[in-house]
Amino acid sequence: MFITTVEKMMTKFELMEKRIDSAMTAQSRCKEGSWGDDYWGKVVIQLVRKLNQHVNDGKHLIYEYNSIN
């Protein structure tokens, strides 16, 4: 039996965007100034930094582009 998930079908860039969106949604559900707001805010910052590193490392983008086409 072969099980596939949505994540396996996404590029790394798309998956990172999805994670950022999910963390922002979680943060928006927390009361402002609460530990949850602080925690999810830090998660968003860390994910954006990782995305920025990924985007600025050109070899990954070329590989993903070539594997899609």
N, C-alpha and C positions, 0 to 999 in steps of 0.2 A: 504494500500500500504506500502510495506517495502522498505526503501531506505538504502543502505549500501554504505559505502565509503571505500576507500583503507586503510585509517587510522584505521578503526575498525577491519580490518583483520590483522593488524600488531601487533607485540609485542611492548611493550613500548621501548625496546632496538632498534628495527628496526625503529620505528617512530623517536626516538631521532637521530639516524644516518641519516635519511632522512632530518631532519631539519638542522643538521649540514652541510650536503652536499648542501642544498638549500641556506643557509646563505653564505657558501664559494663561491657558484656560483654568488650570488648577489654581494659579495665583489669583485670578480674578474672582474665584469663589471664596477666597479667604477674606476675613475681616482685615481692613487696613491696619497695619501696625502689629498684627499678630505674628506668632512664630511661623505660621504657615505662609503668610505673606512674605516674610523675610526669607524663609527657606526656598520657596519657589522662585523668588526674585533672584536669588543666588544661582539656582539651577539654570534659569534663563540666561543669565550673564555667562555662565560657564559654557553652555551650549552654543551661544552666539560666538564666543571666542573660538571654540572648536570648528564651527562652520567657517569662520573667517580664515583660520589656518588652512582648512581644506580648500577653500576657494583660492587662496594665495599660493598654494602648492599646485602649480600648473599640470604636473604629470598625472595627477588623479583625474582632472577634468578631461584631459586628452584621452585617457584610457576609457573613461565612462562614455565619452562621445563615440569613440570607435567601437565599443562593445554594443552600443545601442543601434548603430547603423550597420 
